[in-house]
Amino acid sequence: MTAIPLNPSEAVKPAVAAKTPGQLFWARFKDDKGALFAAVVVVLLIFIAVAGGPISQSITHHSNTTAYTEQTTGICGTPMEDSFGLPKGPNGCFWFGADGAGRDLFVRTMYGVRTSLIVGVIASAIAVIVGLLVGMTAGFFGGWVDTLLSRIADVMLAIPYLLIAIGITAACNTTVQGCLGGLIKPGIGIVIGVIAFFSWSYIARIVRGFTLSVKERDFVEAARSLGASNARIIFREVLPNLIGPIIVYTTLLIPANILFEAGLSFLGLGVPPDTASLGGLLNEATQYYDVTWWLTFFPGLFLILITLAFNLLGDGLRDALDVRTDR
């Protein structure tokens, strides 16, 4: 015969189901509506970067590089330059109007999103890899290794990177010959390399701080006591605990590097002129900004959208991955 507990609090309570780290992350992330919206926008921007250019060309039947003037008209049959040689604004055939050369601004903006995201993502990936290796090495080994690598990172942080970047791109990216006797050829690769070169030090300092904290944990000492090598401890014990912060800071670094590329292109020192980029489109608009609002509005709108979406996503990921955050 089963005894009935006199106190209701003594009744057997159902066991609480444990949640995996992924479930805990999603439970926190989905409560942030701004981060969810930003994630959707980022996915749409990636789709635009991958297929936006060809799709826009197939919809409008306009080329990315063709100037639709008196000699070559678009599907509407009218030139996109007025009698004064100024580009015409948005209409049913040219959704974003025409740029200064009479090209379809809608198609070029779609290709500009692709260029800006390619530069931002690849440059950020290179900077994260270099910064991750340098930061983990400095934080884990300490001593003279930490001193040497940390001072190199400090020097990189102290350099006026914008002035140096302008000098490098001006020397290597504005002539057909390139620089260093033709060893470095002009193109988008120079822009990516310059941005990555001046971005890795931020990640290195952050990773070093996290590594100093993680390497003192008990599971690292346990692995060391079992005879694990330094390389195994770094990549099997330390690195997995850095994935969360690295993802967060990468999402914050990408828009910064996109703005870096846009700034160089705005100065006429970014990607080659025949390659559409958001900064390059804004640079071309400076000649007509007082009479053609659409030349700055649409590329600027996408540039703001990219920056805002990645920053909101980074903030949401930081809050969801940091269990200490009081939301």
N, C-alpha and C positions, 0 to 999 in steps of 0.2 A: 504494500500500500504506500503510495507516494505522499510524502508530507507536503502540506500546503504552506508556503512561507507566510508568516504573520505580517511581515513588513513588505510592502510592495516593492521597495527598493532592492529587496533580496531576490526578486524574480530574475530569471536568466535573461540577459540582454543579448540581442542578436550581434554576432561578430561584425565589426566594421571591415568592409572589403578594402584591402590595400590598393593603392593606386601607383601605377608606374610613373617614372619621371616624365614620360611623354604625356600621360594623362593629366598630371599636375600642371605641366606647361600649358597644355591646351585649355584647361579649365581657367587658368589665369589670363591667357592671351585672348580668348574669345570674349571676355568681359570688357576688353578695351575696344570700343567701337571704332575709334579713330585708327588704331593699328590694323583692324580688320579691313577697313576701307582702304587704307594705304596699301595693304597687301594685294587687294584686288587691283588697285591702280598700277602697282608695280608689275603684276602679271600682264595687264593690258599693255603696258609700255614695252615689256619684253616681246609680246606678240607683235606690236608695231615695229620694233627693231628687227624682228626676224622676217616678217611678211608684209609690213606696212607699205614699203616702197613698191614692190611688184603689184600689190593689190590696188594701190592708189593709181598706178599707171594703167592697170586694166580697167578701172572704173572711169577714169577721166580720158583715157586714150591719149594722154600727154606724156612726153618723154621727160626725163629728169634734166636733160641738158639742152633741149631744143628751145630756142628763143622764138616765141610766137609774135612776130612783128608783121609788117606789110607783106614780106616775102613768104612767111610760113605762118598761116593762121591755124587756130585750134579747131575743135569740132564745131564751135559756134560760127566759124567763118569770119570772125572779126579780129583784127589785130589787137594785142594787149598793150599797145602804146598809143598815147594820144598825139595830137599834132605837135605838141611841144617835146615829144620824146619821153614823157613820164609814164610809168607803168599804171595800168588801170586796176581798179579795186575788185573786190569779190563780186562774182555773178554766178549764174546758173551753171556755167561750164568751168570757171576757175573759182573754186570754192574759197580759196584764201587770196584770190587776186594773183597778180604777177609781180615778180621781183624786178629789180632795176634793168635787167637784160631782157625782160619779157617772158621769162620762164615761169612755169606753173609753180606757185609758192606752196600749194598744198602737197604736191609730189615731193618737192625739195625739202619741205619740213619733215615729211615721213622719213626720207633718207637721212636728214639731219639728226633725228632721234636715234637712228641706228648708229651713226658715227659717234655721237656723244656717249651713248651707252657702251659701245665697244671700247672706246678710249677709257671711260671711267671704270668699267668692270675689269678689263685686262690690266690696266695700270694699278688698280687696287689689289688685284690678285697677286701681282708680282711684289708689290710693297708688303702685303701681308705675309707672303712666304719668306721674304728676306727678313722682315722684322720679327717673325716668329722664330726663325733659326737663331738670329742674333740675340733676341731677348731670352730665349730658353737657355742658350749657352752661357750668357752672362749671369743670369740668375741662378742657374744650377751649380756651376763650377765656382763662382765667386773669385776672390783673390785678384791676382793680376789680370786674369781673363776678364773679369767683371769690370775692373778699372779701365782696361784698354777699350773694350767695346762700348762701355758707357760714355767714355770721353769722346769717342768717334760719333756716337749718337748726339751728344751735346753739341759738338761742332756743327753737325748737320742741322740741328734745330736753330743754331745761332746764325746760320747763313741767310742772308736776304734772298730767299729762293726765287722770288718773282723776278728780281733784277738778273740773277744768274740764268734763270730759265729763258728770259727774253734774249739774253746774249747768245745762249747756245742755239736756240731755235732760229734766231736771226742769222747766225753764221752757217748753220747746217740745213735750214729748211726753206730758205728763200732763193737759193740758186740751184741750177741744174747740177752743178758739180758736187754739191754737198760740202763737206769739210773733211779735214785730215787727209788731204790729197785724194778725195773721192772714196775714202774708206767708209764713211758714213753718208749714205744717200738720203736725199730729202724724201719725206713721206710721213705717213701716220705713225710709223715705228719710232721716229725721233720724239714725237709728242708723248707717246706712251712711255718711252724710256726716261724722258726728262721728268715727267710727273711721278713715276715710280721711284726715281732716284731721290726725290725730295720728300717722299711720303713714308718711306719705310721706318724712319727714325721714331715717328710717333708710336707706331705699333710696337717697335722694339722696347721702348720705355714702359709701355703698358704691360707687355708680356713679361718683362723682367720683374716687375712688381708682383704679378700673380705667381710667377715661378718661385720667387723668394718665399711666398706664403705657402704654396703647395708642397714644396720640398721638405718642409718641417712637419708634415702630417705623419700620423702613425703608420699609414699603409705604405708610405715611401720607406720609412725606417724598417718596416717588416720585409719589404722586398729586398732592401740592401742586406739585411741579416740573413736572408736565404741565399745570398750569393749572386743576386742579379747584377748584371753589368750596368754601367752608367747609361749606355745607349738604350738598353731595355727599360730602365727606370724612366728615362726621359720620354720615350715614345709610347710606353705602355701604362705608365702611372701618372706622369705629369701632363703630357699632351691632352689626354681625354678630359682633364679637368679645366683645360683652357679653351675648349671648343665653344662653350657658351659665350664668354667674353669676346672671343675672336669674331664670332658671327655678329654680335652686336656692333662692335667697332668697325667691322667691314661695311655693314649697311650704312654707317655714318660717314665712312671714308669715301664711299662711291660718289655721293652727291658733291662732296668737297672737290674731288678730282674732276668731276664733270664741269663744275664751275671753273676749275683751274684751266681745263681745256677751252672752255668758252671764253675765258679771259684772254688766253693766248690768241685764239682765233679772232676775237674782237679787235685785237691789236694788229691783225694781219699776219701773225706768226705761228698760227696753229696748223691745222691740217691743210693740205694743198688747196688752192682756190677752186679747182675743178671738183673737189669732194665736198658735198653739202654737209654742214654741221650747224648746230644751233647758234654757236658763237659766230661762225662765219656769216650766217644769214643776218645776224644783228649788225655785224660789221658792214655788210653791203647796204644795210638800211640807213646808215648814218648820212648818206648823201641825199636822202629823200625824206628824212624823218618828219619834217615840218609839213609835208603835203601828202604823204602816203602812210597813214597810221597802221595799215595792215602789215607792213614790212617788219615792224617791231612788235606788234601785238601778238601774232600767232607764234613765232619762234620764242618770244619771251614767255608766253603763256605755257608752252610745253617745258621750257627750262625751269620755270617756277614749279610746275606740277611734278617734274622729276625730283627736284630737290626736296619739296615738301613731302612727297610720298615716301622717299627713302628715309628721311629724318623721322617721320612719324612711325614708320615701321621699325626703325632702330630703337626708338623710345619704347615701343610696345614690347619688343623682344627683350630689352633690358629689364623691364618691369616683370615680365613673365618668367625670366630665367633667374632673377634675383629673389629668392624666397624671403629675404629680409625686408623687401619693399612693402611698406604699408600703403595699400591702395584703397 
